[in-house]
Amino acid sequence: MTDSGRKFYGKFQGTVVNNIDPLKQGRLQVLVPDVGSLSPSTWAKPCVPLGGLQMGMYLIPPIQAGVWVEFENGDPDYPIWVGYWWGSAAEIPAIANLSTPGMPVIIMQTPTQQALVISDVPIPPMLAPGIMLMSGASSITIDATGVTITAPKVTINGAAINLTGVTNINSGALIVT
């Protein structure tokens, strides 16, 4: 990737050029202009906050995404991708614009707007702090006010369905006690 023998310590901005790892280990090929040629790196291993046998986080950025790259012992032949950087505000997950500035929030969102939100303050359509899963017009929200499922259609499959407590169907049209 660069002049042999030269060491590179610290983080460098890279760009993903290949995200299809033949070993399916979350590795990427990246371009890191500040560390030599314009040829893609060898496979950069991921640095993830949680991992182990059959567990952990598996995150794959799209082609052209900005990633931070470090090198094991400064050796450019052993790249490690350690996180992401955004080139503009337009790249930040859209739902983040609904969050309260300065308040910690966890948002994971795919390019097609599938999202997981964990927040200590409500983010619309949440009514209270909680957890929300979103996919298109469907969402599941779990917060202090209850569990809300919003969807064009809800299907429940199971050998048995057990409901405990008063069941109110269609705003009181049918109440089962």
N, C-alpha and C positions, 0 to 999 in steps of 0.2 A: 504494500500500500504506500510506503514512503521510503526515504533513504534508510538503508539498514543501519542499525546501531543507535539511531536517534530515539530518545525517550519522550513521551508525551504524557504529562500528568495533568489532572484536572478534568473539567467537563468541556466538551466541544459540541457545537451545533452540527447535527447531521440531518440528512433527509433520507427517508425510506425509499429505496429503489426496488426492493423485492421483499415481499412478506410471505412467500410460499416456501416454508421450511420443509425440505424433503424428510427430515427427521421428526417433524411435528413437535419441536421443543420450544417454540416461541421465538426462534432466532430470526434475525433480520439481516439483509444486506443493506448497507447505508453508504451514502456519500458524505465524507467529512472533508470539505475543501481546505480547512486550516491544517490538516494533517497529511498533506501531500497531493497525490494525483487525483484526477477526476474519475478514477476507476472505483467500482464498488468495493467495499471492504470484504474481507472474509466474513463468514457468518458471525454476527454479533450476538452473543448470548444475552438473554434477558436477566435483569436484576429485579426481582419481585419482592414485595414485602411479606409474602407468605408462601411457603412451599413445603413439600414433603411427599412421601409416597402416596400417590393417588389423591392428593389434595393440593390446594393452593390457588393462586390467582393466575389466570391465563388471559392475557390482553394482547391483541394483535392490532397495531395501528395500520391505517390504510397507506397505500403507495402515496408518496409526496408529503406524508406527515413529517413534522419536525420532531426529532428525538435528540435527547442529550446522550452523548457517547463518551465513555471513559475507556481506558486501555489497561488491561491487567499488567501490573508492574511497569506501566508506561510503554509497553510493547504494542505498536500499532497492528501487529499480526494477531492480537488477541483482544478484539473490541468487545465492549459490553454496553448494551443500551440500557440506560438507567431511568428514563422518564421522558416526558413530552414537553415541548414548548409550542406556544401558539404564536403565529406570525401576525395575527390581527384579532380584534375583538370578534370578528365574524366567525372565527374558528371555535370559539368557546361554546359548549353545549347550550342550545337555545333556552332550555328551561332555567338555566342559571340567571338569566335576565329577570326572572320573577322572584329571585331570592332577595333577602334584605341585605344591603351592603354592610359589610363588616361582621355579619353573623356567620359562624361556621355552618357549613352545609356539605353533605356528601352527595354528589350527583355523578352517576355513570349513565352515559347516553350513547347510543350507536348513531351512525350517520343517517339511518332511517327513522330516528326519533323514538326508538325503544328505550325506556329509561327506568332507572331505579333512583329514588330520591330518599334520603334520610336527613331530616332536618329538625332542629329544636325550635324552629318558628314555622308557622304555616306558610306553605308555598301553594298558591292557587293550583288546583281546586281544593287543597287540604283545608280543613276547618280548624285544625289544631296541630301542634308539633307531632310528627310521626314518620311513617314509612309509606311510600307510594310506589307502585309499579305501574308503568304506563306502556301501552302498545296501541297505537292508532287511536280509535275512539273508545277503547276500553281501558279501565284502570281499576286497581284495588288499592284502597287507602286504609291504613290501620293507624288510628290515633286515639286520643283520650275520649273522643265522642263515640267511637265504635269502629266497626269494619264496614266500609262502603265499597260495593262492587258496582261499577258503572260500565255497561256494555250494551251493544245492540242486541246481543243474545247471550244468555247464561245457560250452560249445560252442566248438570250435576250427574256424574256417573258413579254408581256404587251399588254394592249388593244390598245395602240398607242405608237409610237416611234417618238419623235420630235428631230431633229438635227438642230442646228443653226450654220451657218457659212459654209465655204467651206468644203466639205467632200471629202477626198482623199482616194480612195480605191485601194489597191494593187499597191502602189508606183506610182500613176498617171495613171494606166490603166483605171480608171473611176473617173472623178471629177464631183461632183454634187455641183452646186452653188445656 
